[in-house]
Amino acid sequence: MRVKRGNVNRKRHKKVLKLTKGYKGGSSKIFVAAMQAMMRGLKKAYVSRKLKKRDFRALWIQRINAATRELGMSYSNFINGLNKANIALNRKVLADIAINDKAAFAKLVDQAKAAVV
């Protein structure tokens, strides 16, 4: 029995070319090049979704560290003090408080200092 794959191939090609729309040169027009570019792009997108979490955590830590040093305490002592004082706030929330509500963050630093000593 003969199998004709014209429609299947066309659909597959159109799907790949749609994903590579906007790529430079033949990567958006030639199927083989587009297939390689698509695979590379999807792989990088997957990796970047993991790296994004790492990058944001590092950013939050930098912001908390800068805010705690203004108040005369290091980041590690601050986190240690919060843990000893049983204050469970994640770094995202702490960084937001450090930027938007300086008075509340100063109170947190005071509580952390009291717990460390």
Secondary structure in CASP SS format (residue, H / E / C, confidence):
PFRMAT SS
TARGET T0000
AUTHOR 0000-0000-0000
METHOD secondary structure of the structure
MODEL  1
M C 1.00
R C 1.00
V C 1.00
K C 1.00
R C 1.00
G H 1.00
N H 1.00
V H 1.00
N H 1.00
R H 1.00
K H 1.00
R H 1.00
H H 1.00
K H 1.00
K H 1.00
V H 1.00
L H 1.00
K H 1.00
L H 1.00
T C 1.00
K C 1.00
G C 1.00
Y C 1.00
K C 1.00
G H 1.00
G H 1.00
S H 1.00
S H 1.00
K C 1.00
I C 1.00
F H 1.00
V H 1.00
A H 1.00
A H 1.00
M H 1.00
Q H 1.00
A H 1.00
M H 1.00
M H 1.00
R H 1.00
G H 1.00
L H 1.00
K H 1.00
K H 1.00
A H 1.00
Y H 1.00
V H 1.00
S H 1.00
R H 1.00
K H 1.00
L H 1.00
K H 1.00
K H 1.00
R H 1.00
D H 1.00
F H 1.00
R H 1.00
A H 1.00
L H 1.00
W H 1.00
I H 1.00
Q H 1.00
R H 1.00
I H 1.00
N H 1.00
A H 1.00
A H 1.00
T H 1.00
R H 1.00
E H 1.00
L C 1.00
G C 1.00
M C 1.00
S C 1.00
Y H 1.00
S H 1.00
N H 1.00
F H 1.00
I H 1.00
N H 1.00
G H 1.00
L H 1.00
N H 1.00
K H 1.00
A C 1.00
N C 1.00
I C 1.00
A C 1.00
L C 1.00
N C 1.00
R H 1.00
K H 1.00
V H 1.00
L H 1.00
A H 1.00
D H 1.00
I H 1.00
A H 1.00
I H 1.00
N H 1.00
D C 1.00
K H 1.00
A H 1.00
A H 1.00
F H 1.00
A H 1.00
K H 1.00
L H 1.00
V H 1.00
D H 1.00
Q H 1.00
A H 1.00
K H 1.00
A H 1.00
A H 1.00
V H 1.00
V C 1.00
END
